[in-house]
Amino acid sequence: MQYDVVVVGGESRGAAAAIRLKQRSPERSVCVLEKGSEIGAHILSGAVMDPRALTELIPDWKEKGAPLNTPVSEDRFLFLTEKSSFNTPGWMLPGCFRNHGNYVVSLGNVCRWLGKQAEELGVEIFPGFAAAEVLYEGDAVKGVATGDLGINRKGEKTDAYQPGMELHGKYTFFAEGARGHLGRQLEERFFLRKTPQVYGLGLKELWEVKPERHQPGLVTHTAGWPLGADVYGGSFLYHMEDRLVAVGFVVGLGYQNPYLSPFEEFQRFKTHPEIRRTFEGGKRVCYGARAIAAGGLQSLPKLAFPGGALVGDEAGFLNASRIKGSHAAIKSAMLAADAAHDALQSGRAP
């Protein structure tokens, strides 16, 4: 299958790249490969979103019903000891922890909405397909191939066997997320990375809490207990709509204690007197974890290579100091789309 642009990975960055391309050139053929059942299926709800990139991409997002329904109402930053906590006055908070003008969102819902906007523009989205192999033509990327289906655990073809399909693009964007397996292959082949990336592990749960424990728009971050001084990390609690609270815990993967368990530290964190009161009498709805590329600007690789580019978390565009990445992912995808549009318009070869 031949396209002008193939986007590997959905979520906010993949959908944003496809939308931008269609906005610039409606006649261009664009497809998005999404390994989940739909765009947003692999996103665990709960984030604080800076809407600046979304506003640039879709200026009338409010009129179109984008699910940004809960503006941030209050910022808190707590330093925790084992039994007590110290609240930092608002005037002392650095700019990166001030969220006026931002929104507490279900990022999964935002990604689903972006996927629908892309489809309305004519983007072809293939849910349930993961790219398994990078395809080359000479020294340039010419697309990707999906994995074969219907293979048993012995590697044998079953009656349900279906061979993978090849998707060729004049340009291919890789938006797999942190430590995408194809992105790492591209970094090695094209010598894209000169400085190493720094990773953390983020654990998150979504809770439905009692009405008296819920304050829509409240954003709380913490540092300190239960992590020691030699381990960097912290937590967040984001009060969403409908009595939902997203709680997360981040542990930098540079810790030296081999017995430290980030999951167990997260569970211990929830027993703190200041934290447990939010969840007493509540119900955990879902949970998950993901890798976080936290190296920032100094750890960004070279983004472009013959036939394509890395966008979003594939490259490491998380702004770790702000604990935000969706706006940077969307903006990086838009810039890649603009560059591809200009190249295609001028007839420039990959």
Contacts in CASP RR format, 6 or more apart in sequence:
PFRMAT RR
TARGET T0000
AUTHOR 0000-0000-0000
METHOD contacts of the structure
MODEL  1
MQYDVVVVGGESRGAAAAIRLKQRSPERSVCVLEKGSEIGAHILSGAVMD
PRALTELIPDWKEKGAPLNTPVSEDRFLFLTEKSSFNTPGWMLPGCFRNH
GNYVVSLGNVCRWLGKQAEELGVEIFPGFAAAEVLYEGDAVKGVATGDLG
INRKGEKTDAYQPGMELHGKYTFFAEGARGHLGRQLEERFFLRKTPQVYG
LGLKELWEVKPERHQPGLVTHTAGWPLGADVYGGSFLYHMEDRLVAVGFV
VGLGYQNPYLSPFEEFQRFKTHPEIRRTFEGGKRVCYGARAIAAGGLQSL
PKLAFPGGALVGDEAGFLNASRIKGSHAAIKSAMLAADAAHDALQSGRAP
1 31 0 8 1.000
1 165 0 8 1.000
1 166 0 8 1.000
1 167 0 8 1.000
1 168 0 8 1.000
2 29 0 8 1.000
2 168 0 8 1.000
2 169 0 8 1.000
3 29 0 8 1.000
3 30 0 8 1.000
3 31 0 8 1.000
3 124 0 8 1.000
3 167 0 8 1.000
3 168 0 8 1.000
3 169 0 8 1.000
3 170 0 8 1.000
4 21 0 8 1.000
4 25 0 8 1.000
4 28 0 8 1.000
4 29 0 8 1.000
4 30 0 8 1.000
4 169 0 8 1.000
4 170 0 8 1.000
4 171 0 8 1.000
4 344 0 8 1.000
5 17 0 8 1.000
5 18 0 8 1.000
5 21 0 8 1.000
5 28 0 8 1.000
5 29 0 8 1.000
5 30 0 8 1.000
5 31 0 8 1.000
5 169 0 8 1.000
5 170 0 8 1.000
5 171 0 8 1.000
5 172 0 8 1.000
5 173 0 8 1.000
5 337 0 8 1.000
5 340 0 8 1.000
6 30 0 8 1.000
6 31 0 8 1.000
6 33 0 8 1.000
6 143 0 8 1.000
6 144 0 8 1.000
6 167 0 8 1.000
6 168 0 8 1.000
6 169 0 8 1.000
6 171 0 8 1.000
6 172 0 8 1.000
6 173 0 8 1.000
7 14 0 8 1.000
7 17 0 8 1.000
7 18 0 8 1.000
7 30 0 8 1.000
7 31 0 8 1.000
7 32 0 8 1.000
7 33 0 8 1.000
7 172 0 8 1.000
7 173 0 8 1.000
7 175 0 8 1.000
8 33 0 8 1.000
8 131 0 8 1.000
8 144 0 8 1.000
8 172 0 8 1.000
8 173 0 8 1.000
8 174 0 8 1.000
8 175 0 8 1.000
8 176 0 8 1.000
8 182 0 8 1.000
9 32 0 8 1.000
9 33 0 8 1.000
9 34 0 8 1.000
9 35 0 8 1.000
9 131 0 8 1.000
9 174 0 8 1.000
9 175 0 8 1.000
9 176 0 8 1.000
9 177 0 8 1.000
10 32 0 8 1.000
10 33 0 8 1.000
10 34 0 8 1.000
10 39 0 8 1.000
10 40 0 8 1.000
10 111 0 8 1.000
10 115 0 8 1.000
10 125 0 8 1.000
10 175 0 8 1.000
11 34 0 8 1.000
11 39 0 8 1.000
11 40 0 8 1.000
11 42 0 8 1.000
11 43 0 8 1.000
11 111 0 8 1.000
11 175 0 8 1.000
11 177 0 8 1.000
11 329 0 8 1.000
12 107 0 8 1.000
12 110 0 8 1.000
12 111 0 8 1.000
12 114 0 8 1.000
12 326 0 8 1.000
12 329 0 8 1.000
12 330 0 8 1.000
12 333 0 8 1.000
13 175 0 8 1.000
13 177 0 8 1.000
13 311 0 8 1.000
13 312 0 8 1.000
13 313 0 8 1.000
13 314 0 8 1.000
13 329 0 8 1.000
13 330 0 8 1.000
13 332 0 8 1.000
13 333 0 8 1.000
14 32 0 8 1.000
14 173 0 8 1.000
14 175 0 8 1.000
14 311 0 8 1.000
14 333 0 8 1.000
15 32 0 8 1.000
15 39 0 8 1.000
15 111 0 8 1.000
15 114 0 8 1.000
15 115 0 8 1.000
15 117 0 8 1.000
15 118 0 8 1.000
15 123 0 8 1.000
16 53 0 8 1.000
16 57 0 8 1.000
16 114 0 8 1.000
16 329 0 8 1.000
16 330 0 8 1.000
16 333 0 8 1.000
16 334 0 8 1.000
16 337 0 8 1.000
17 173 0 8 1.000
17 175 0 8 1.000
17 311 0 8 1.000
17 333 0 8 1.000
17 334 0 8 1.000
17 336 0 8 1.000
17 337 0 8 1.000
18 30 0 8 1.000
18 31 0 8 1.000
18 32 0 8 1.000
18 118 0 8 1.000
18 121 0 8 1.000
18 123 0 8 1.000
18 337 0 8 1.000
19 57 0 8 1.000
19 58 0 8 1.000
19 114 0 8 1.000
19 117 0 8 1.000
19 118 0 8 1.000
19 121 0 8 1.000
19 123 0 8 1.000
20 57 0 8 1.000
20 333 0 8 1.000
20 334 0 8 1.000
20 337 0 8 1.000
20 338 0 8 1.000
20 341 0 8 1.000
21 28 0 8 1.000
21 30 0 8 1.000
21 337 0 8 1.000
21 340 0 8 1.000
21 341 0 8 1.000
22 28 0 8 1.000
22 30 0 8 1.000
22 118 0 8 1.000
22 121 0 8 1.000
22 122 0 8 1.000
22 123 0 8 1.000
23 121 0 8 1.000
24 337 0 8 1.000
24 338 0 8 1.000
24 341 0 8 1.000
25 341 0 8 1.000
25 344 0 8 1.000
25 345 0 8 1.000
26 121 0 8 1.000
28 341 0 8 1.000
28 344 0 8 1.000
29 124 0 8 1.000
30 122 0 8 1.000
30 123 0 8 1.000
30 124 0 8 1.000
31 123 0 8 1.000
31 124 0 8 1.000
31 125 0 8 1.000
31 126 0 8 1.000
31 167 0 8 1.000
32 39 0 8 1.000
32 115 0 8 1.000
32 118 0 8 1.000
32 123 0 8 1.000
32 124 0 8 1.000
32 125 0 8 1.000
32 126 0 8 1.000
33 126 0 8 1.000
33 129 0 8 1.000
33 130 0 8 1.000
33 131 0 8 1.000
33 144 0 8 1.000
33 146 0 8 1.000
33 167 0 8 1.000
34 40 0 8 1.000
34 41 0 8 1.000
34 125 0 8 1.000
34 126 0 8 1.000
34 127 0 8 1.000
34 128 0 8 1.000
34 129 0 8 1.000
35 42 0 8 1.000
35 128 0 8 1.000
35 129 0 8 1.000
35 130 0 8 1.000
36 42 0 8 1.000
36 127 0 8 1.000
36 128 0 8 1.000
36 130 0 8 1.000
37 127 0 8 1.000
37 128 0 8 1.000
38 112 0 8 1.000
38 127 0 8 1.000
39 111 0 8 1.000
39 112 0 8 1.000
39 114 0 8 1.000
39 115 0 8 1.000
39 118 0 8 1.000
39 125 0 8 1.000
39 127 0 8 1.000
40 107 0 8 1.000
40 108 0 8 1.000
40 111 0 8 1.000
40 112 0 8 1.000
41 127 0 8 1.000
43 107 0 8 1.000
43 108 0 8 1.000
43 111 0 8 1.000
44 107 0 8 1.000
44 108 0 8 1.000
44 204 0 8 1.000
44 206 0 8 1.000
44 246 0 8 1.000
44 286 0 8 1.000
44 287 0 8 1.000
44 288 0 8 1.000
44 290 0 8 1.000
45 106 0 8 1.000
45 107 0 8 1.000
45 108 0 8 1.000
45 109 0 8 1.000
45 206 0 8 1.000
45 240 0 8 1.000
45 244 0 8 1.000
45 246 0 8 1.000
45 286 0 8 1.000
46 104 0 8 1.000
46 105 0 8 1.000
46 106 0 8 1.000
46 107 0 8 1.000
46 204 0 8 1.000
46 206 0 8 1.000
46 238 0 8 1.000
46 240 0 8 1.000
46 246 0 8 1.000
47 104 0 8 1.000
47 105 0 8 1.000
47 106 0 8 1.000
47 107 0 8 1.000
47 238 0 8 1.000
47 246 0 8 1.000
47 324 0 8 1.000
47 326 0 8 1.000
48 72 0 8 1.000
48 99 0 8 1.000
48 102 0 8 1.000
48 103 0 8 1.000
48 104 0 8 1.000
48 105 0 8 1.000
48 219 0 8 1.000
48 236 0 8 1.000
48 238 0 8 1.000
48 323 0 8 1.000
48 324 0 8 1.000
49 68 0 8 1.000
49 102 0 8 1.000
49 103 0 8 1.000
49 104 0 8 1.000
49 105 0 8 1.000
49 107 0 8 1.000
49 110 0 8 1.000
49 324 0 8 1.000
49 326 0 8 1.000
49 327 0 8 1.000
50 102 0 8 1.000
50 322 0 8 1.000
50 324 0 8 1.000
50 326 0 8 1.000
50 327 0 8 1.000
51 61 0 8 1.000
51 68 0 8 1.000
51 101 0 8 1.000
51 102 0 8 1.000
51 103 0 8 1.000
51 327 0 8 1.000
52 327 0 8 1.000
53 326 0 8 1.000
53 327 0 8 1.000
53 328 0 8 1.000
53 330 0 8 1.000
53 331 0 8 1.000
53 334 0 8 1.000
54 61 0 8 1.000
54 66 0 8 1.000
54 68 0 8 1.000
54 327 0 8 1.000
54 330 0 8 1.000
55 61 0 8 1.000
56 331 0 8 1.000
56 334 0 8 1.000
57 330 0 8 1.000
57 334 0 8 1.000
58 64 0 8 1.000
58 66 0 8 1.000
58 117 0 8 1.000
61 68 0 8 1.000
62 68 0 8 1.000
64 117 0 8 1.000
65 113 0 8 1.000
66 110 0 8 1.000
66 113 0 8 1.000
67 105 0 8 1.000
67 106 0 8 1.000
67 109 0 8 1.000
67 110 0 8 1.000
67 113 0 8 1.000
68 103 0 8 1.000
68 105 0 8 1.000
68 110 0 8 1.000
69 103 0 8 1.000
69 105 0 8 1.000
69 241 0 8 1.000
70 103 0 8 1.000
70 104 0 8 1.000
70 105 0 8 1.000
70 216 0 8 1.000
70 217 0 8 1.000
70 239 0 8 1.000
70 240 0 8 1.000
70 241 0 8 1.000
71 101 0 8 1.000
71 102 0 8 1.000
71 103 0 8 1.000
71 104 0 8 1.000
71 217 0 8 1.000
72 99 0 8 1.000
72 100 0 8 1.000
72 101 0 8 1.000
72 102 0 8 1.000
72 103 0 8 1.000
72 104 0 8 1.000
72 217 0 8 1.000
72 219 0 8 1.000
73 215 0 8 1.000
73 216 0 8 1.000
73 217 0 8 1.000
73 218 0 8 1.000
74 215 0 8 1.000
74 217 0 8 1.000
74 218 0 8 1.000
74 219 0 8 1.000
75 90 0 8 1.000
75 93 0 8 1.000
75 97 0 8 1.000
75 98 0 8 1.000
75 99 0 8 1.000
75 100 0 8 1.000
75 219 0 8 1.000
75 220 0 8 1.000
76 87 0 8 1.000
76 88 0 8 1.000
76 218 0 8 1.000
76 219 0 8 1.000
76 220 0 8 1.000
76 221 0 8 1.000
77 87 0 8 1.000
77 88 0 8 1.000
77 90 0 8 1.000
77 93 0 8 1.000
77 97 0 8 1.000
77 220 0 8 1.000
77 221 0 8 1.000
77 222 0 8 1.000
77 223 0 8 1.000
78 85 0 8 1.000
78 86 0 8 1.000
78 87 0 8 1.000
78 88 0 8 1.000
78 220 0 8 1.000
78 221 0 8 1.000
78 222 0 8 1.000
78 223 0 8 1.000
78 274 0 8 1.000
79 85 0 8 1.000
79 86 0 8 1.000
79 88 0 8 1.000
79 222 0 8 1.000
79 223 0 8 1.000
79 224 0 8 1.000
80 222 0 8 1.000
80 223 0 8 1.000
80 224 0 8 1.000
80 225 0 8 1.000
80 269 0 8 1.000
80 272 0 8 1.000
80 274 0 8 1.000
80 275 0 8 1.000
81 224 0 8 1.000
81 225 0 8 1.000
82 225 0 8 1.000
82 226 0 8 1.000
82 272 0 8 1.000
83 273 0 8 1.000
84 273 0 8 1.000
84 274 0 8 1.000
85 222 0 8 1.000
85 272 0 8 1.000
85 273 0 8 1.000
85 274 0 8 1.000
96 319 0 8 1.000
96 321 0 8 1.000
96 322 0 8 1.000
97 221 0 8 1.000
97 322 0 8 1.000
99 219 0 8 1.000
104 216 0 8 1.000
104 217 0 8 1.000
104 219 0 8 1.000
104 238 0 8 1.000
104 239 0 8 1.000
104 240 0 8 1.000
104 241 0 8 1.000
104 246 0 8 1.000
105 240 0 8 1.000
106 240 0 8 1.000
106 244 0 8 1.000
107 326 0 8 1.000
110 326 0 8 1.000
115 123 0 8 1.000
115 125 0 8 1.000
118 125 0 8 1.000
119 125 0 8 1.000
129 146 0 8 1.000
129 147 0 8 1.000
129 165 0 8 1.000
130 146 0 8 1.000
130 147 0 8 1.000
131 144 0 8 1.000
131 145 0 8 1.000
131 146 0 8 1.000
131 147 0 8 1.000
131 176 0 8 1.000
131 182 0 8 1.000
132 144 0 8 1.000
132 145 0 8 1.000
132 146 0 8 1.000
132 147 0 8 1.000
132 164 0 8 1.000
133 144 0 8 1.000
133 145 0 8 1.000
133 147 0 8 1.000
133 182 0 8 1.000
134 141 0 8 1.000
134 143 0 8 1.000
134 144 0 8 1.000
134 182 0 8 1.000
134 185 0 8 1.000
134 186 0 8 1.000
135 141 0 8 1.000
135 142 0 8 1.000
135 143 0 8 1.000
135 144 0 8 1.000
135 145 0 8 1.000
135 166 0 8 1.000
135 168 0 8 1.000
136 142 0 8 1.000
139 306 0 8 1.000
140 306 0 8 1.000
140 307 0 8 1.000
140 350 0 8 1.000
141 172 0 8 1.000
141 186 0 8 1.000
141 305 0 8 1.000
141 306 0 8 1.000
141 307 0 8 1.000
141 308 0 8 1.000
141 350 0 8 1.000
142 168 0 8 1.000
142 169 0 8 1.000
142 172 0 8 1.000
142 307 0 8 1.000
142 350 0 8 1.000
143 166 0 8 1.000
143 167 0 8 1.000
143 168 0 8 1.000
143 169 0 8 1.000
143 172 0 8 1.000
144 166 0 8 1.000
144 167 0 8 1.000
144 172 0 8 1.000
144 182 0 8 1.000
145 164 0 8 1.000
145 165 0 8 1.000
145 166 0 8 1.000
145 167 0 8 1.000
146 164 0 8 1.000
146 165 0 8 1.000
146 167 0 8 1.000
147 164 0 8 1.000
148 157 0 8 1.000
148 161 0 8 1.000
148 162 0 8 1.000
148 163 0 8 1.000
148 164 0 8 1.000
149 160 0 8 1.000
149 161 0 8 1.000
149 162 0 8 1.000
149 164 0 8 1.000
150 157 0 8 1.000
150 158 0 8 1.000
150 160 0 8 1.000
150 161 0 8 1.000
150 162 0 8 1.000
151 157 0 8 1.000
151 158 0 8 1.000
151 161 0 8 1.000
152 158 0 8 1.000
170 307 0 8 1.000
170 340 0 8 1.000
170 344 0 8 1.000
170 350 0 8 1.000
171 307 0 8 1.000
171 308 0 8 1.000
171 309 0 8 1.000
171 340 0 8 1.000
171 343 0 8 1.000
171 344 0 8 1.000
171 350 0 8 1.000
172 307 0 8 1.000
172 308 0 8 1.000
173 308 0 8 1.000
173 309 0 8 1.000
173 310 0 8 1.000
173 311 0 8 1.000
173 333 0 8 1.000
173 336 0 8 1.000
173 337 0 8 1.000
173 340 0 8 1.000
174 180 0 8 1.000
174 182 0 8 1.000
174 183 0 8 1.000
174 186 0 8 1.000
174 308 0 8 1.000
174 309 0 8 1.000
174 310 0 8 1.000
174 311 0 8 1.000
174 314 0 8 1.000
175 310 0 8 1.000
175 311 0 8 1.000
175 312 0 8 1.000
175 313 0 8 1.000
175 314 0 8 1.000
175 329 0 8 1.000
175 333 0 8 1.000
176 182 0 8 1.000
176 183 0 8 1.000
176 313 0 8 1.000
176 314 0 8 1.000
177 293 0 8 1.000
177 312 0 8 1.000
177 313 0 8 1.000
177 314 0 8 1.000
178 199 0 8 1.000
178 290 0 8 1.000
178 291 0 8 1.000
178 292 0 8 1.000
178 293 0 8 1.000
178 313 0 8 1.000
178 314 0 8 1.000
178 316 0 8 1.000
179 199 0 8 1.000
179 291 0 8 1.000
179 293 0 8 1.000
180 314 0 8 1.000
183 310 0 8 1.000
183 314 0 8 1.000
186 192 0 8 1.000
186 305 0 8 1.000
186 310 0 8 1.000
187 193 0 8 1.000
187 301 0 8 1.000
189 305 0 8 1.000
190 302 0 8 1.000
190 305 0 8 1.000
190 306 0 8 1.000
191 302 0 8 1.000
192 301 0 8 1.000
192 302 0 8 1.000
192 303 0 8 1.000
192 305 0 8 1.000
192 310 0 8 1.000
193 301 0 8 1.000
193 302 0 8 1.000
194 301 0 8 1.000
194 302 0 8 1.000
195 298 0 8 1.000
195 299 0 8 1.000
196 299 0 8 1.000
197 293 0 8 1.000
197 295 0 8 1.000
197 299 0 8 1.000
197 316 0 8 1.000
198 252 0 8 1.000
198 293 0 8 1.000
198 294 0 8 1.000
198 295 0 8 1.000
198 296 0 8 1.000
198 299 0 8 1.000
199 252 0 8 1.000
199 253 0 8 1.000
199 291 0 8 1.000
199 292 0 8 1.000
199 293 0 8 1.000
199 294 0 8 1.000
200 250 0 8 1.000
200 251 0 8 1.000
200 252 0 8 1.000
200 253 0 8 1.000
200 254 0 8 1.000
200 291 0 8 1.000
200 292 0 8 1.000
200 294 0 8 1.000
201 250 0 8 1.000
201 251 0 8 1.000
201 252 0 8 1.000
201 253 0 8 1.000
201 262 0 8 1.000
201 289 0 8 1.000
201 290 0 8 1.000
201 291 0 8 1.000
201 292 0 8 1.000
202 248 0 8 1.000
202 249 0 8 1.000
202 250 0 8 1.000
202 251 0 8 1.000
202 262 0 8 1.000
202 289 0 8 1.000
202 290 0 8 1.000
202 291 0 8 1.000
202 292 0 8 1.000
203 248 0 8 1.000
203 249 0 8 1.000
203 250 0 8 1.000
203 262 0 8 1.000
203 263 0 8 1.000
203 266 0 8 1.000
203 287 0 8 1.000
203 288 0 8 1.000
203 289 0 8 1.000
204 246 0 8 1.000
204 247 0 8 1.000
204 248 0 8 1.000
204 249 0 8 1.000
204 287 0 8 1.000
204 288 0 8 1.000
204 289 0 8 1.000
204 290 0 8 1.000
205 246 0 8 1.000
205 247 0 8 1.000
205 248 0 8 1.000
205 284 0 8 1.000
205 285 0 8 1.000
205 286 0 8 1.000
205 287 0 8 1.000
205 288 0 8 1.000
206 244 0 8 1.000
206 245 0 8 1.000
206 246 0 8 1.000
206 284 0 8 1.000
206 285 0 8 1.000
206 286 0 8 1.000
206 287 0 8 1.000
207 244 0 8 1.000
207 245 0 8 1.000
207 246 0 8 1.000
207 247 0 8 1.000
207 278 0 8 1.000
207 279 0 8 1.000
207 282 0 8 1.000
207 283 0 8 1.000
207 284 0 8 1.000
207 285 0 8 1.000
208 242 0 8 1.000
208 243 0 8 1.000
208 244 0 8 1.000
208 245 0 8 1.000
208 282 0 8 1.000
208 283 0 8 1.000
208 285 0 8 1.000
209 243 0 8 1.000
209 244 0 8 1.000
209 245 0 8 1.000
209 278 0 8 1.000
209 279 0 8 1.000
209 281 0 8 1.000
209 282 0 8 1.000
210 243 0 8 1.000
210 280 0 8 1.000
210 281 0 8 1.000
210 282 0 8 1.000
211 243 0 8 1.000
213 245 0 8 1.000
213 277 0 8 1.000
213 278 0 8 1.000
213 279 0 8 1.000
213 280 0 8 1.000
213 282 0 8 1.000
214 239 0 8 1.000
214 243 0 8 1.000
214 245 0 8 1.000
215 239 0 8 1.000
216 239 0 8 1.000
216 240 0 8 1.000
216 241 0 8 1.000
217 238 0 8 1.000
217 239 0 8 1.000
217 240 0 8 1.000
218 237 0 8 1.000
218 238 0 8 1.000
218 239 0 8 1.000
219 236 0 8 1.000
219 237 0 8 1.000
219 238 0 8 1.000
219 239 0 8 1.000
220 236 0 8 1.000
220 237 0 8 1.000
220 238 0 8 1.000
221 234 0 8 1.000
221 235 0 8 1.000
221 236 0 8 1.000
221 323 0 8 1.000
222 234 0 8 1.000
222 235 0 8 1.000
222 236 0 8 1.000
222 269 0 8 1.000
222 275 0 8 1.000
223 233 0 8 1.000
223 234 0 8 1.000
224 234 0 8 1.000
225 269 0 8 1.000
225 272 0 8 1.000
226 265 0 8 1.000
226 268 0 8 1.000
226 269 0 8 1.000
226 272 0 8 1.000
227 233 0 8 1.000
227 234 0 8 1.000
227 251 0 8 1.000
227 265 0 8 1.000
230 255 0 8 1.000
230 256 0 8 1.000
231 251 0 8 1.000
231 252 0 8 1.000
231 254 0 8 1.000
231 255 0 8 1.000
231 257 0 8 1.000
231 260 0 8 1.000
232 252 0 8 1.000
232 254 0 8 1.000
233 250 0 8 1.000
233 251 0 8 1.000
233 252 0 8 1.000
234 249 0 8 1.000
234 250 0 8 1.000
234 251 0 8 1.000
235 247 0 8 1.000
235 248 0 8 1.000
235 249 0 8 1.000
235 250 0 8 1.000
235 266 0 8 1.000
235 269 0 8 1.000
235 275 0 8 1.000
236 246 0 8 1.000
236 247 0 8 1.000
236 248 0 8 1.000
236 323 0 8 1.000
237 245 0 8 1.000
237 246 0 8 1.000
237 247 0 8 1.000
237 248 0 8 1.000
237 275 0 8 1.000
237 278 0 8 1.000
238 245 0 8 1.000
238 246 0 8 1.000
238 247 0 8 1.000
239 245 0 8 1.000
240 246 0 8 1.000
244 285 0 8 1.000
245 278 0 8 1.000
245 279 0 8 1.000
247 270 0 8 1.000
247 275 0 8 1.000
247 278 0 8 1.000
247 279 0 8 1.000
248 266 0 8 1.000
249 262 0 8 1.000
249 265 0 8 1.000
249 266 0 8 1.000
249 269 0 8 1.000
250 292 0 8 1.000
250 323 0 8 1.000
251 260 0 8 1.000
251 262 0 8 1.000
251 265 0 8 1.000
252 294 0 8 1.000
263 289 0 8 1.000
269 275 0 8 1.000
270 276 0 8 1.000
270 279 0 8 1.000
292 318 0 8 1.000
292 320 0 8 1.000
293 299 0 8 1.000
293 313 0 8 1.000
293 316 0 8 1.000
293 318 0 8 1.000
294 318 0 8 1.000
294 320 0 8 1.000
295 316 0 8 1.000
295 318 0 8 1.000
295 320 0 8 1.000
296 316 0 8 1.000
296 317 0 8 1.000
296 318 0 8 1.000
296 319 0 8 1.000
296 320 0 8 1.000
299 316 0 8 1.000
300 315 0 8 1.000
300 316 0 8 1.000
300 317 0 8 1.000
301 310 0 8 1.000
301 315 0 8 1.000
303 309 0 8 1.000
303 310 0 8 1.000
303 311 0 8 1.000
303 315 0 8 1.000
303 332 0 8 1.000
303 336 0 8 1.000
304 339 0 8 1.000
306 350 0 8 1.000
307 350 0 8 1.000
308 340 0 8 1.000
308 350 0 8 1.000
309 336 0 8 1.000
309 339 0 8 1.000
309 340 0 8 1.000
311 317 0 8 1.000
311 329 0 8 1.000
311 332 0 8 1.000
311 333 0 8 1.000
311 336 0 8 1.000
312 325 0 8 1.000
312 328 0 8 1.000
312 329 0 8 1.000
312 332 0 8 1.000
312 333 0 8 1.000
313 325 0 8 1.000
313 329 0 8 1.000
315 332 0 8 1.000
317 325 0 8 1.000
317 328 0 8 1.000
317 329 0 8 1.000
317 332 0 8 1.000
318 324 0 8 1.000
318 325 0 8 1.000
318 328 0 8 1.000
319 325 0 8 1.000
319 328 0 8 1.000
343 350 0 8 1.000
END
